[in-house]
Amino acid sequence: MSSNPAPPSRPPRAIATPCVKVCVVDGASGLCLGCWRTLSEIGGWSGFTDVERARIMGELPRRAARERRGGGA
């Protein structure tokens, strides 16, 4: 049996914001054209759980693709 102590554990890193500092909200879709989040998602980001953030992050590529095709909300 080893007597070496376990290495200190770090807390898990929170999911980083997708903000790219291009804050322009499209009036038709309600999405920021920089990060593809809604205003409520942007405003609530710091209070969301990692599960909520991961869900939103998973939706962003589809939102971006839809908006680039002109599909709207």
ABEGO torsion letter per residue (X at the ends): XBABBBBBBBBBBBBBBABAGBBBBBAAAGBBAAAGBBAAAAAAAAABBAAAAAAAAAAAAAAAAAAAAGAEX
